[in-house]
Every structure is written in C-alpha cells, then in structure tokens.
C-alpha cells in the first residue's frame, strides 16, 4: 500500500465512522447500538493502523543512517503486509459480534428475546435488516469503497471443557519412557 492510498483510506474510514456514529443516534434498542459500535470499532481500528503506518513511513523516509534505514524499510514492509491483510480478508466481519455463553450453554437471542440452549457447536444467528436501524443502507457504500466484508449475523460460542486428564496437576514426565512413535 502506498502512502497516497493509505491517506485516502484513512480519510474515507473517518468519514464512514462519522456516518455510522450519526446513524447510531436513531437506534431504539441495544442490538442495533451494539452492531453500530462493532462497525465503529472496526473502522476506528483500521484507521488507527493506517495512521500508524503513515507515521512509521514518514519516520523511515527521514532516517539518514543507511543501516537503520534498511531495517526500517524491512519493518515498513511487514506493517504494509499486515495492513493489506485487512483489505484481502476473505471471511466477513460479523456485525453482531461474538458472544461467549456460560458453561450451561444458555443464552438470550437478542433478535427474538427468547432463551436458547447452545449445543457443542457455534451458533450463527441472522440479524434481520430491519433491526439494524438504517445501517444496511450504509454498508454497501463501505463495502464498495473499502472492500471489507460484513455478515448480518451474531455468533454465540462456548469454551469446551478440557479433558479430565488435562485438568489438575501436570502429568509427570518420565525421561526414560519409550517414545511412542
């Protein structure tokens, strides 16, 4: 990513953040507010990474020591690859976020308000577009300009219990035992 493109994306993400923030004011319950907050957090994080990249690139260009400049160029390339991974991420961003449920597996479906029981697998619940308070009208523009992907879903998961052999004290290590392979 070149500096001009990073500046463009940074300004664009700032504008989209302002639009999403203004749209959040009209939300009438917690679910769309949380979705708006999740989108704002993503856009803010990406913008902060771009600002950090630009500051680092400026520092690298101002360096006069050739050895340090070469090291900074290598670090700059690493940062560039990290930022590029956002734009080419294949899996879409879940608007509703990821929610950990307790050990009992019970959760409240934020769309219907009903209690549910989570099995062993994750649960992906779709969020109806009419529950997002105007955000669906902003998302196509964000997707078109930034190439980010969004999925209108909320994810529930729980941490699986470790096997009994792993709980408690660590198993003793027998240095003279035969290697199993």
C-alpha positions as CSV (number, residue, x, y, z in Angstrom):
1,X,0.0,0.0,0.0
2,X,1.4,3.3,-1.0
3,X,1.2,6.4,1.2
4,X,-1.4,8.2,-1.0
5,X,-3.7,5.2,-0.8
6,X,-3.3,4.9,2.9
7,X,-4.2,8.6,3.3
8,X,-7.2,8.1,1.1
9,X,-8.4,5.1,3.1
10,X,-7.8,6.8,6.4
11,X,-9.9,9.8,5.4
12,X,-12.6,7.5,3.9
13,X,-12.8,5.4,7.1
14,X,-13.1,8.6,9.1
15,X,-16.0,9.8,7.0
16,X,-17.7,6.4,7.2
17,X,-17.2,6.4,11.0
18,X,-18.9,9.8,11.2
19,X,-21.9,8.5,9.2
20,X,-22.2,5.3,11.3
21,X,-21.9,7.4,14.5
22,X,-24.6,9.7,13.3
23,X,-26.8,6.8,12.3
24,X,-26.4,5.2,15.7
25,X,-28.3,8.1,17.3
26,X,-31.5,6.8,15.8
27,X,-31.2,3.3,17.3
28,X,-34.0,2.4,19.5
29,X,-32.6,-0.7,21.4
30,X,-29.4,-2.4,22.4
31,X,-29.0,-4.7,19.4
32,X,-28.5,-2.1,16.7
33,X,-26.5,0.1,19.1
34,X,-24.1,-2.9,19.6
35,X,-23.9,-3.5,15.9
36,X,-23.1,0.1,15.2
37,X,-20.5,0.1,18.0
38,X,-18.9,-3.0,16.4
39,X,-18.7,-1.4,13.0
40,X,-17.3,1.8,14.6
41,X,-14.7,-0.2,16.4
42,X,-13.6,-2.0,13.2
43,X,-13.4,1.3,11.2
44,X,-11.5,3.0,14.1
45,X,-9.0,0.2,14.4
46,X,-8.3,0.1,10.7
47,X,-7.9,3.9,10.6
48,X,-5.5,3.8,13.6
49,X,-3.4,1.1,11.9
50,X,-3.2,3.3,8.7
51,X,-2.2,6.3,10.8
52,X,0.5,4.3,12.5
53,X,1.7,3.0,9.1
54,X,1.9,6.6,7.7
55,X,3.8,7.8,10.8
56,X,6.2,4.9,10.5
57,X,6.7,5.5,6.8
58,X,7.4,9.2,7.5
59,X,10.0,8.2,10.1
60,X,11.6,5.7,7.7
61,X,11.9,8.3,5.0
62,X,13.5,10.9,7.3
63,X,16.2,8.4,8.5
64,X,19.7,9.2,7.3
65,X,21.7,6.2,8.6
66,X,21.7,3.6,5.8
67,X,21.7,0.5,8.0
68,X,18.9,1.8,10.1
69,X,17.0,2.9,7.0
70,X,17.3,-0.6,5.6
71,X,16.0,-2.1,8.9
72,X,13.1,0.4,8.9
73,X,12.3,-0.4,5.3
74,X,12.0,-4.1,6.2
75,X,9.8,-3.3,9.2
76,X,7.7,-1.0,7.0
77,X,7.1,-3.8,4.5
78,X,6.0,-6.1,7.4
79,X,3.5,-3.4,8.5
80,X,2.3,-3.0,4.9
81,X,1.6,-6.7,4.6
82,X,-0.3,-6.6,7.9
83,X,-2.5,-3.7,6.7
84,X,-3.0,-5.3,3.3
85,X,-4.3,-8.5,5.1
86,X,-7.3,-6.4,6.3
87,X,-8.3,-5.5,2.8
88,X,-8.0,-9.0,1.4
89,X,-9.6,-10.8,4.3
90,X,-11.9,-13.5,3.0
91,X,-14.2,-14.0,6.0
92,X,-16.7,-11.2,6.5
93,X,-16.9,-9.3,9.8
94,X,-19.9,-10.5,11.9
95,X,-21.9,-7.4,12.7
96,X,-23.5,-8.7,15.9
97,X,-20.1,-9.8,17.3
98,X,-19.0,-12.9,19.0
99,X,-20.6,-13.7,22.4
100,X,-19.4,-16.3,24.8
101,X,-22.1,-18.1,26.7
102,X,-21.7,-19.7,30.1
103,X,-21.0,-23.3,31.0
104,X,-24.7,-24.2,31.0
105,X,-24.9,-23.1,27.3
106,X,-28.0,-20.8,27.9
107,X,-28.2,-17.5,26.1
108,X,-30.9,-14.9,25.2
109,X,-31.5,-14.5,21.5
110,X,-31.2,-10.7,21.0
111,X,-33.4,-10.8,17.9
112,X,-36.4,-12.6,19.4
113,X,-35.7,-12.1,23.2
114,X,-36.2,-15.9,23.8
115,X,-33.8,-18.0,25.8
116,X,-31.9,-20.7,23.9
117,X,-29.6,-23.6,24.5
118,X,-26.3,-23.8,22.8
119,X,-25.0,-27.2,21.8
120,X,-21.4,-28.2,21.2
121,X,-21.0,-26.1,18.0
122,X,-21.1,-22.4,17.5
123,X,-24.4,-20.8,16.6
124,X,-24.7,-18.2,13.9
125,X,-28.0,-16.3,14.1
126,X,-29.0,-14.0,11.3
127,X,-29.9,-10.4,12.2
128,X,-32.9,-9.1,10.2
129,X,-32.0,-6.0,8.2
130,X,-35.0,-4.1,9.7
131,X,-33.5,-4.5,13.2
132,X,-30.3,-2.6,12.2
133,X,-31.8,0.9,12.1
134,X,-30.5,2.2,8.8
135,X,-27.1,0.6,8.9
136,X,-27.9,-1.7,5.9
137,X,-28.1,1.5,3.7
138,X,-24.6,2.5,4.7
139,X,-22.9,-0.9,4.4
140,X,-22.9,-1.2,0.6
141,X,-21.0,2.0,0.3
142,X,-18.5,0.9,2.9
143,X,-18.1,-2.4,1.2
144,X,-17.7,-0.8,-2.2
145,X,-15.1,1.7,-1.1
146,X,-13.1,-0.3,1.4
147,X,-13.5,-4.0,0.1
148,X,-14.4,-5.1,3.7
149,X,-17.0,-7.8,4.0
150,X,-19.9,-7.8,6.5
151,X,-22.2,-10.6,7.6
152,X,-25.5,-9.7,9.2
153,X,-25.2,-12.2,12.0
154,X,-24.5,-12.7,15.6
155,X,-22.3,-15.6,16.8
156,X,-22.7,-17.5,20.1
157,X,-20.0,-19.9,21.3
158,X,-18.8,-21.5,24.5
159,X,-15.4,-22.8,25.5
160,X,-15.3,-26.5,25.6
161,X,-14.1,-28.2,28.8
162,X,-10.7,-29.6,28.7
163,X,-10.4,-33.4,29.0
164,X,-10.1,-34.7,32.6
165,X,-6.6,-35.9,32.0
166,X,-5.6,-32.2,31.4
167,X,-7.3,-30.8,34.4
168,X,-5.5,-30.6,37.7
169,X,-1.8,-31.1,38.1
170,X,0.5,-31.6,35.1
171,X,1.4,-35.2,34.4
172,X,4.8,-36.3,35.4
173,X,7.3,-36.7,32.7
174,X,9.3,-40.0,32.6
175,X,12.5,-39.3,30.8
176,X,13.3,-43.0,30.4
177,X,10.0,-43.9,28.8
178,X,9.8,-45.2,25.3
179,X,9.0,-42.6,22.6
180,X,5.6,-43.6,21.2
181,X,6.4,-43.0,17.5
